[in-house]
C-alpha cells in the first residue's frame, strides 16, 4: 500500500472504505480467476488510483477472502493498523451487490443515519466504490456482478468503543467510512462527521434539547443538570463551528453549550475552532469584560496578565466579580450569531476543572 504527503509534509492515508474496496476487488477477482492480485489497485471517487498490499488471502469452496491493513498515514486514527477484510460469495442472479456486516462491523439500530435501521454500517460512498469495483472485475473476468460482500474489521468491536458508534446506535463494531477514500492528517473529518450524525440521530429521535460539550466533565455536568439521554449529547470537542453550522441547517429547538472556562472564553471572543493550536485566550478582551463589569484597576491588570483563563476566573471570584457569567453570555452571543435565522435557542454552562458550574447564561 502506498500513500503520499500533504503540503505540510504530513503523510496522508486511506479510509476504511478504500481498504474495504481494495479487499473486495482482490477477493472477487480471486473468486472468478482463482488467484489474488497483489498489490491490488482501486479507483477513488476523485480519480486517484492507489495500490494496496494484501495482508490476508483465503480461497475456499464458493468464497474468497482478502484483507488489507489500514494505513491512516500521519493521522491519529483509532483504526490505524486495523485489518479490514472482505469475504465475497456468489449471490442469486439479479441480486447485485448485497452487503453484510462481518465481525467488527456495526449494524444500524437507530433512525437518522444515512442508512436504514438493520443495515450494515457501511456508508453510502464506500458502498458505491465497492459496487463499481465489483462491476469492473465482473467485466474484466466474465462475472455476473451478483455477490454477497461481507466486510469485517479485526478487533473492530473493541475499537468502536472509542468512537461515537454506540451513542449513534451503531452496535457491534465500526462503521466503514470515507467520502474521498483519503485520510487527510488532522483534518478531523471523522469527528466532524460524527457531530453531524449525532445531530441527525437526535432529530430522528424527536429530541427537543441537545447539549454540545467540550469534554467528558462538561458532558457529565450537562447530563446531571438536564437529565439528557445519551443520544442528545454531542461530543463537540473543539469543533463549535461544526455544531453550530450544522444546527443552523438542521435545527433542534434548544442547544446547551457546555465547557471549560478556557475554551468558552475563545468562543466568546468569536473563535469557532477551540483547539489550542488554532485559537488562543485573549486576556486583553477578558480584561475589557472585567472593566465593563466594574472591576477595579488592580483586578483589570491582574486579568490582563493572567497565565490562564482559570487564573483570571480565580482572581475575579476572589473579588466577587462573575467572570464566568460574562464569558457565558459572550459565548452565547457568538453562537447566536452563527445560528441567526434558525429557530435554535442557546444557553451556555461554564465549568471549572472539577466540574463546578462557574458561569451560565440567565
Legacy VTK file of the C-alpha trace (Angstrom):
# vtk DataFile Version 3.0
C-alpha trace
ASCII
DATASET POLYDATA
POINTS 362 float
0.000 0.000 0.000
1.382 3.421 -0.880
0.481 6.858 0.382
1.688 10.398 -0.153
2.260 13.636 1.694
0.225 16.778 2.127
1.603 20.265 1.562
2.581 20.310 5.259
4.660 17.150 4.714
2.308 15.011 6.762
1.669 11.643 5.152
-1.952 11.075 4.267
-3.629 7.663 4.465
-6.618 5.643 3.338
-10.116 5.379 4.763
-11.742 2.143 5.882
-13.939 2.490 2.787
-10.902 2.499 0.486
-9.418 -0.502 2.288
-12.715 -2.400 2.067
-12.893 -1.620 -1.659
-9.363 -2.933 -2.214
-10.145 -6.096 -0.255
-13.403 -6.611 -2.163
-11.659 -6.122 -5.517
-8.996 -8.693 -4.663
-11.452 -11.201 -3.217
-13.878 -11.050 -6.153
-11.004 -11.321 -8.622
-9.786 -14.464 -6.835
-13.324 -15.884 -6.761
-13.519 -15.564 -10.562
-9.916 -16.393 -11.525
-8.506 -18.461 -8.690
-5.685 -16.017 -7.923
-5.373 -12.827 -5.890
-3.979 -9.623 -7.409
-1.287 -8.398 -5.025
-0.894 -5.472 -4.879
-4.410 -4.528 -5.877
-5.316 -1.197 -7.481
-8.602 0.682 -6.977
-10.084 3.937 -8.253
-11.140 6.556 -5.701
-14.118 8.914 -6.214
-11.864 11.746 -7.476
-9.906 9.513 -9.821
-6.794 8.689 -7.787
-5.568 5.106 -8.231
-3.783 3.856 -5.102
-2.475 0.322 -4.734
-2.767 -1.854 -1.631
-0.737 -4.840 -0.496
-2.756 -7.810 0.730
-2.240 -8.965 4.313
-4.592 -11.947 4.113
-5.727 -14.268 1.335
-8.094 -17.249 1.563
-9.749 -19.118 -1.291
-12.372 -21.688 -0.344
-15.339 -23.542 -1.773
-17.618 -20.805 -3.086
-15.882 -17.916 -1.339
-12.791 -15.764 -1.403
-11.417 -13.582 1.387
-8.849 -10.776 1.122
-7.569 -8.419 3.805
-5.776 -5.064 3.845
-4.110 -3.354 6.818
-5.376 0.202 7.117
-2.694 2.878 6.935
-4.046 6.202 8.221
-0.803 7.996 7.378
0.146 10.572 10.000
-3.434 10.970 11.256
-4.076 9.770 14.853
-6.880 7.494 13.661
-8.281 4.827 16.000
-8.409 2.371 13.094
-4.776 2.827 12.014
-3.215 -0.627 11.656
-6.560 -2.467 11.709
-7.062 -5.410 9.343
-10.025 -4.708 7.054
-11.142 -7.749 5.088
-13.831 -8.716 2.626
-15.424 -12.121 2.091
-17.107 -12.436 -1.304
-19.578 -15.176 -2.215
-21.834 -15.688 -5.259
-25.391 -14.331 -4.907
-28.533 -15.276 -6.868
-28.896 -13.848 -10.362
-30.142 -10.282 -10.294
-29.194 -9.707 -6.642
-26.466 -7.207 -7.448
-24.098 -6.437 -4.587
-25.564 -7.375 -1.205
-23.635 -6.004 1.783
-23.296 -7.834 5.070
-21.656 -6.887 8.369
-18.970 -9.335 9.378
-17.142 -9.447 12.717
-16.122 -5.977 13.864
-18.508 -4.038 11.608
-21.560 -2.472 13.229
-25.242 -2.579 12.406
-27.530 0.476 12.343
-30.152 0.344 15.124
-31.417 3.952 15.249
-33.027 6.163 12.597
-31.387 9.382 11.453
-28.279 7.912 9.829
-27.804 7.764 6.032
-28.634 4.030 6.164
-31.867 2.251 7.153
-32.173 0.515 10.512
-30.885 -3.055 10.255
-28.323 -2.315 7.550
-24.574 -2.904 7.959
-22.782 0.318 8.915
-21.118 0.635 5.530
-21.633 4.225 4.425
-23.055 5.208 1.019
-19.811 6.322 -0.669
-17.865 3.156 0.273
-20.843 1.119 -0.970
-20.715 2.934 -4.303
-16.948 2.373 -4.521
-17.373 -1.361 -3.920
-20.259 -1.652 -6.396
-18.130 -0.008 -9.094
-15.182 -2.248 -8.241
-17.347 -5.376 -8.452
-18.719 -4.261 -11.833
-15.211 -3.649 -13.179
-13.967 -7.045 -12.017
-17.060 -8.728 -13.470
-16.496 -7.039 -16.840
-12.834 -7.972 -16.840
-13.236 -11.632 -15.886
-16.687 -12.608 -17.078
-18.607 -12.496 -13.789
-22.252 -11.633 -13.215
-21.617 -8.998 -10.543
-24.160 -10.716 -8.256
-22.309 -11.198 -4.962
-22.573 -11.092 -1.216
-19.867 -8.791 0.166
-19.201 -9.220 3.883
-16.903 -6.583 5.361
-15.106 -7.254 8.656
-12.566 -5.421 10.814
-10.321 -7.351 13.151
-10.944 -6.202 16.765
-13.500 -3.738 15.355
-15.987 -4.173 18.187
-13.335 -3.194 20.726
-12.131 -0.246 18.605
-15.714 1.006 18.205
-15.923 1.674 21.945
-13.523 4.581 21.327
-15.822 6.114 18.710
-19.287 7.686 18.641
-20.840 4.486 17.281
-22.508 3.216 20.485
-24.146 6.620 21.056
-25.293 6.797 17.442
-26.910 3.384 17.735
-24.340 1.580 15.584
-23.822 -1.632 17.517
-21.381 -4.497 17.134
-18.429 -2.697 15.630
-17.058 0.093 13.482
-18.507 1.980 10.540
-16.919 1.732 7.098
-16.368 5.387 6.247
-14.928 7.826 3.767
-16.187 10.212 1.105
-12.930 10.599 -0.839
-11.063 7.450 0.198
-8.241 9.596 1.584
-7.467 10.422 5.213
-6.071 13.954 5.453
-3.913 14.212 8.612
-5.511 16.169 11.428
-8.468 17.242 9.305
-10.658 15.589 11.972
-13.210 14.872 9.248
-14.418 11.727 11.040
-15.067 13.704 14.244
-16.957 16.418 12.394
-18.956 13.807 10.500
-19.823 12.157 13.833
-21.090 15.504 15.158
-23.387 15.798 12.155
-24.625 12.223 12.506
-25.223 12.833 16.211
-27.479 15.774 15.360
-29.268 13.662 12.752
-29.911 10.877 15.276
-31.134 13.348 17.921
-33.556 14.900 15.406
-34.823 11.500 14.300
-35.415 10.577 17.954
-37.501 13.729 18.384
-35.258 15.338 20.985
-36.044 18.993 21.653
-32.853 19.702 23.614
-29.250 18.693 22.928
-26.009 19.537 24.717
-22.745 20.167 22.880
-19.886 19.534 25.287
-16.168 20.141 25.031
-15.233 17.074 27.106
-16.350 14.340 29.460
-16.553 16.583 32.550
-18.828 19.147 30.906
-20.890 16.298 29.457
-21.387 14.841 32.940
-22.447 18.236 34.300
-24.960 18.809 31.484
-26.362 15.300 31.929
-26.809 15.706 35.660
-28.358 19.162 35.303
-30.807 18.388 32.499
-31.226 14.611 32.557
-30.484 14.315 28.842
-30.237 10.851 27.258
-27.027 9.685 25.586
-28.249 10.378 22.069
-28.943 14.023 22.977
-25.277 14.583 23.892
-22.905 15.894 21.218
-19.178 15.356 21.706
-18.279 18.784 20.361
-14.643 18.830 21.445
-13.006 21.837 19.800
-15.464 21.984 16.901
-18.018 24.568 18.000
-18.354 25.788 14.441
-19.237 22.313 13.161
-22.055 22.011 15.723
-23.477 25.483 15.161
-23.310 25.479 11.367
-24.975 22.078 11.082
-27.676 23.014 13.588
-28.361 26.174 11.600
-29.323 23.951 8.652
-30.851 21.122 10.735
-32.308 22.844 13.815
-33.204 21.431 17.201
-35.186 23.846 19.421
-32.697 24.094 22.286
-28.930 23.840 22.468
-26.826 23.896 25.613
-23.125 24.570 25.069
-21.058 23.318 27.998
-17.317 23.561 28.511
-14.372 24.825 30.470
-13.629 28.483 31.021
-10.669 28.464 28.603
-12.447 27.051 25.573
-15.617 29.042 26.133
-13.598 32.251 26.526
-12.345 31.621 22.991
-15.909 31.056 21.790
-16.915 34.314 23.491
-14.143 36.023 21.523
-15.607 34.756 18.252
-13.461 31.671 17.659
-15.315 28.617 16.307
-12.306 26.265 16.429
-11.328 25.976 20.083
-8.146 23.933 19.670
-5.134 25.409 21.460
-3.108 25.276 18.242
-5.665 27.290 16.297
-7.010 29.853 18.762
-5.775 31.461 21.968
-7.385 33.068 25.011
-7.387 36.843 24.566
-6.558 38.218 28.022
-6.955 41.797 26.870
-10.537 41.034 25.871
-11.099 39.383 29.261
-9.725 42.466 30.979
-12.141 44.624 28.984
-15.017 42.427 30.186
-13.846 42.925 33.749
-13.574 46.681 33.246
-17.048 46.817 31.726
-18.435 44.960 34.744
-16.961 47.495 37.139
-13.779 45.691 38.139
-11.089 47.679 39.907
-7.812 48.720 38.315
-5.797 46.032 40.146
-8.207 43.305 39.057
-8.175 44.525 35.455
-4.390 44.430 35.379
-4.357 41.035 37.105
-6.664 39.558 34.476
-4.703 41.138 31.648
-1.567 39.459 32.948
-3.152 36.137 33.930
-1.439 32.871 32.980
-4.658 31.060 32.073
-8.362 31.731 31.830
-8.778 29.710 35.024
-6.286 32.032 36.754
-8.343 35.024 35.594
-11.502 33.341 36.875
-9.989 32.729 40.306
-8.929 36.369 40.605
-12.434 37.514 39.701
-14.075 35.053 42.101
-11.919 36.399 44.909
-13.053 39.920 44.007
-16.717 38.916 43.748
-16.951 39.612 40.023
-18.853 36.976 37.943
-16.394 36.474 35.083
-17.859 33.036 34.317
-21.283 34.550 33.684
-19.764 37.220 31.437
-17.958 34.558 29.398
-21.168 32.501 29.151
-23.071 35.491 27.757
-20.282 36.200 25.263
-20.206 32.572 24.129
-23.974 32.585 23.712
-23.746 35.752 21.620
-21.207 34.143 19.279
-23.358 31.025 18.963
-26.492 33.059 18.349
-24.766 34.989 15.583
-23.858 31.764 13.778
-27.404 30.449 14.303
-29.045 33.690 13.180
-32.303 32.984 11.371
-32.537 29.449 12.740
-35.109 28.505 15.430
-32.491 27.328 17.938
-32.289 28.844 21.424
-28.892 28.656 23.113
-27.786 28.606 26.717
-24.242 28.156 27.997
-22.665 26.424 31.004
-19.104 27.299 32.020
-17.341 24.857 34.357
-14.009 24.572 36.104
-11.777 21.509 36.067
-13.607 19.958 38.990
-16.916 20.154 37.153
-18.320 23.021 39.222
-20.541 25.428 37.297
-18.766 28.782 37.470
-20.886 30.650 34.952
-24.060 30.355 32.922
-26.417 32.419 30.860
-29.572 33.719 32.512
LINES 1 363
362 0 1 2 3 4 5 6 7 8 9 10 11 12 13 14 15 16 17 18 19 20 21 22 23 24 25 26 27 28 29 30 31 32 33 34 35 36 37 38 39 40 41 42 43 44 45 46 47 48 49 50 51 52 53 54 55 56 57 58 59 60 61 62 63 64 65 66 67 68 69 70 71 72 73 74 75 76 77 78 79 80 81 82 83 84 85 86 87 88 89 90 91 92 93 94 95 96 97 98 99 100 101 102 103 104 105 106 107 108 109 110 111 112 113 114 115 116 117 118 119 120 121 122 123 124 125 126 127 128 129 130 131 132 133 134 135 136 137 138 139 140 141 142 143 144 145 146 147 148 149 150 151 152 153 154 155 156 157 158 159 160 161 162 163 164 165 166 167 168 169 170 171 172 173 174 175 176 177 178 179 180 181 182 183 184 185 186 187 188 189 190 191 192 193 194 195 196 197 198 199 200 201 202 203 204 205 206 207 208 209 210 211 212 213 214 215 216 217 218 219 220 221 222 223 224 225 226 227 228 229 230 231 232 233 234 235 236 237 238 239 240 241 242 243 244 245 246 247 248 249 250 251 252 253 254 255 256 257 258 259 260 261 262 263 264 265 266 267 268 269 270 271 272 273 274 275 276 277 278 279 280 281 282 283 284 285 286 287 288 289 290 291 292 293 294 295 296 297 298 299 300 301 302 303 304 305 306 307 308 309 310 311 312 313 314 315 316 317 318 319 320 321 322 323 324 325 326 327 328 329 330 331 332 333 334 335 336 337 338 339 340 341 342 343 344 345 346 347 348 349 350 351 352 353 354 355 356 357 358 359 360 361
